[in-house]
Amino acid sequence: MTFRSPADAQLNADVTWAAFDPIAYVDHNYRDLQAEDAEILHIVRDHFGDHFREHTTGPVSGIDVGAGANLYPALSMLPWCDEITLFERSPSNVDYLKGQVESYDDNWDQFWRVLCKREAYGALDVDPRAKFRETVRVQQGNIFDLLHEGQWSMGTMFFVAESMTTCHEEFARGVECFLRALAPGAPFAAAFMEHSLGYHAGKHFFPACDVGESEVYKSLEPFAGEFETVRLKASAAVRDGYSGMIVAYGHRDSDSNIPAG
């Protein structure tokens, strides 16, 4: 696989996101459940399950920022939400997501089964496809235009901020936009490819920002309350050109003195 050199640095606005091939991406990454995704699901389901076991809330709205061609972040929020927004820039990914809302493909069942090892998921009193259909809406948009401060009650952002640009400033800004969209105290989960060199989705190559745990921590710290990061080792089963995955989970800062954007 050929990766771009630093001289080919790309900003998010430079990328032809319409060229993203969601079918090829799903076939490579999510047709079968890989060990890394199972571990991520375990972390996220326990984080959300623990939060809602301890907090009594009214109707919950969720957002998956940069949903791409991945449904399992939305599935991880499904038991608690009466509305989930799949926020995505690429028009081809938007079309894929819209096509999944009515009745998502069978390959996502294996991801749901992992979630169902936690009672909140297994005890869902309706078919998950019916709940998904009733709850999920797809919204096309740019992460940098996500200006709805504090609108959502919980949120996810998986492999987005570091997978849309080679620019560290844009990476940090993407994390900020995600967290600012969440209400104070909202639970969140985010995942990042560590030291990624870029990736293919079908025939086209897409940029990545070289980040590690320190960059992830620094991007989250101003906007999150208590949070944890977990590093998963790289696996050749996923793809070449990265050193691991980082999962971060916690809560949006409830302090009103959060730095202005």
N, C-alpha and C positions, 0 to 999 in steps of 0.2 A: 504494500500500500504506500502511495506517495503522499507525503504531507507537505503543506505549504511552509515556506521559509519565513523568518521574521519580516523580510522585505515585502511579503504579500499581506501584511497586516490589514485586517478588515474591521470596520465598524459595523454595527448592526444595520445601519441604513444602507450599507454597501451590498448586502446579501440579497440574492434573488430568492426570497422565501417561497415564491410560487413553485420553484423547482424541487422543493422537498417532496420526496416520494413516501407517503405514509404507509403504503402497502409493503414496500420493500423494507421500511423501517420496522414495522411490526413483525414481518417474517423473520428478520434477523434478530430482533431483541425480545419479542413477546409472544411468538408463536408457541414456544414452550417456556415453562416457568424455570428460570435459572436460579441458582442458589443465592446469588446476590440479591435478587428481587425478593425472594422468600425471606431473607434476613431483614431487608428493609421493611417489608410488610409486617413482620413480627414487631419491629421497633415502633412503627407508626401506629399499629392497631392498639398496642399497649399504652402508648402515650395518650391517644385520644380516649381510649376506654377509661384510663385512670382519671383523666380530666373530668369527663362527664359523670363518672361515678361519684365524684366529690363536689360537683357543681350542679345545682338545679337551675335550669335555664328555660326560657320561653322558646319560641321558634328560632331555629338556627339557620343562618345563611352561610354557605361555604363558597370558596373560590379556589380553583386550580389555575394558577397563573402559568401561561405557556404550556397548556395541556398537551399540545403536540398530538401524537398518535398513541397516547398512553392513557388508559382508563383507570388503572389501579389507584392513583391518588384520589380520584373522585369516589371510587368504591370505598376507600378507607374512611370517607366522611359520610357515607350514605345513611347509617342508622340514625344520625342526629339531625340531619338537615331537611328542611322543607323546601329549600332551593339551593342548587349548586350551579355556579357559573363556571363554564369551561372557557377561559379567556385565552385566545390564540391568535397569532398574527398571520401565519401562513394560510393562504386561501385553500390550498390543497388539504392541509390538515383540518381546516374548518369543515370542508366537505366531508372528510372522513368522520369527524366527530358527529356531525349532523346525521350521517348515515348509521351511526351506532346508537343513537338515542332511542329509537323505537324498539329495537331488540338487538343488544350488542352480541358480537360474535362469540362462538363457543369457547375460543381460546382464553377468554377472560374468566371463565368459570374456575379454572385452576387457581387463579389469584384470589377469587372470592372464597374458595375453600380454605386457603391459608388464613384469611381474615376471620372466618367462621370458627376458628379455634378459640376465639374470644367470644364470650357469651353475648355481648351486645350485637354482634353480627349474626350469630347463629340463631338468636331469638327474634330476629326480624319477622314480623307477623305477616309480611307480604312477600311475594316473589321479588327477588332483587331486580330483575329486569323491569317489572312493573313500577317499583319504587324509583329506579333510575329514570324511566320514561316520564314519570310524574314530576321528578325533582330537578332534572338537569336541563339547562339551557346553554346554548353555545353562543358566545359573543366574540366577534372578530375585533382585534385591537392590538395596539403596540404597548408593550409593558411600560414604556416611558410616558405613555398617555394615561396611565392608570392613576387617576387623580382623585378617586373617591375615598378621601381620608376616613379611615375607621368604619367603612361600610359593612365589612363581612365579619362574621362571628368566629370563623375558623378558616384556615387556609393551607394550601400545599403549593410547592413550587419544586418540581423535580427535573434536574438536569437542564436548566434554562439559563440562569444568569451567566454561567461560564460557557454556555454552548451556543451563544448568539453573537459573539464578538471576540476579538483578540485584545481588547482594550480593558485594562484593569479599572479605569474610571467608570466605564460603562457597566462592568461587572458589579461594582459596588452600588452604582445607581440603580441597577435592576433589583438587587436585594432590598434596597431602601424602598423602592416603589412597591414591592410585594408587601413588606411589613407595614408600610404606612396605610395600605388598603385595609388592614385588619383593625378591629376594635381593640381598645385597651384590654389586656388580659386574655385575648383570643389565643387558643392553642394553634400552633403551626408545626408543620414538618417540611423540611427542604432537603434536597439531595443534590450533590455536586460530583462531577467527574474530577478526580484529582490529577493535576498536571497533564491534562488532555492536550494532544497535538492537533485535534480536529477529527472530523468523522464524515462518513458518507451516509447519505440517505438515498439509496438508488445509485444513479450514475453521478450525482453531484456531490461535491465536497463542501462541507460547512465548517465555519471557524470555531475555535474554542480559545478561551483565556486560560493561561497557565496559572492555576491557583492551588494552594495547599491548605492545610488546616489553619494556618495563621491568617491567611487572607479571608477565609470563610469566617473565622472568629471575629476579625476586625470589622467585616461588613455587617455582621449581625449585632454586635455589641451595643451600638448606639440606640437600637430600636427594639431590642428584645429584653425581656426581664431575665429570669433564670433560664438557661438553656444548656443543652448538652450536645456534644458532637461525638460521633462514632465513626471510626475509619474502617472500611472494609478493604481487604487486599484485592489487588487486581486479579482478574481471571481472563485467560485467553479465550474463554467461552463467549465473552461479551464482544470484545473487539481489541485490536492492537492500539497502541498509542496513548496509553494512560497508565497511571501507577496505582490507582485505587478509587474507591468511592467514599464520599464523606456524607453522612446523614446528620442533620442538625434538627433538633426538636426542642420546643419550649413554648413560651408564651410571649405575645406582644407586650412590650413594656406598658405597665398601667400608670406610670408617672406622667403627669401632664406636661412636664418640662422636657419633653423630647425635642432634640434639635430641629430647627426649622429647615426645610429643604431649600 
